[in-house]
Amino acid sequence: MLQKACLVVELFDQTLREIAQKAGHSKVALKSAMGLTMKNPHNHNMWNIYQHFATAEDGLNMQKDEGQSAAEFTAILCDAYQRTLDLLEKERDEVLASLWKYYDMKMATHVAGI
């Protein structure tokens, strides 16, 4: 049974490739247009978590100053994040763990409120 299923998948894949080639598109583009692709969820990104914590009222509450560009404010956040990453390993790991905990708590609160 498994062999038969594998043959069906192989034939389907080959047929998609041929159709895509005739249409001048990639097989991936064709599968996407057909709704046959599934986007994997992204893993947590510590930089994104840090930005959220840095700007949250119950976090560091860092705010963009009046007249300050988004690029300038992002540079300030980057510097603060880099200082966190430059901490000694044990202290850095503790800070990053607390950021994960903060983020997980915020997401749990957010989901519970939906």
Stockholm file with secondary structure:
# STOCKHOLM 1.0

chainA/1-114         MLQKACLVVELFDQTLREIAQKAGHSKVALKSAMGLTMKNPHNHNMWNIYQHFATAEDGLNMQKDEGQSAAEFTAILCDAYQRTLDLLEKERDEVLASLWKYYDMKMATHVAGI
#=GR chainA/1-114 SS CHHHHHHHHHHHHHHHHHHHHHHTSCHHHHHHHTTCCCCCCCCCCHHHHHHHHHHSTTTTCCCCCTTCCHHHHHHHHHHHHHHHHTSCHHHHHHHHHHHHHHHHHHHHHHHHTC
#=GC SS_cons         CHHHHHHHHHHHHHHHHHHHHHHTSCHHHHHHHTTCCCCCCCCCCHHHHHHHHHHSTTTTCCCCCTTCCHHHHHHHHHHHHHHHHTSCHHHHHHHHHHHHHHHHHHHHHHHHTC
//
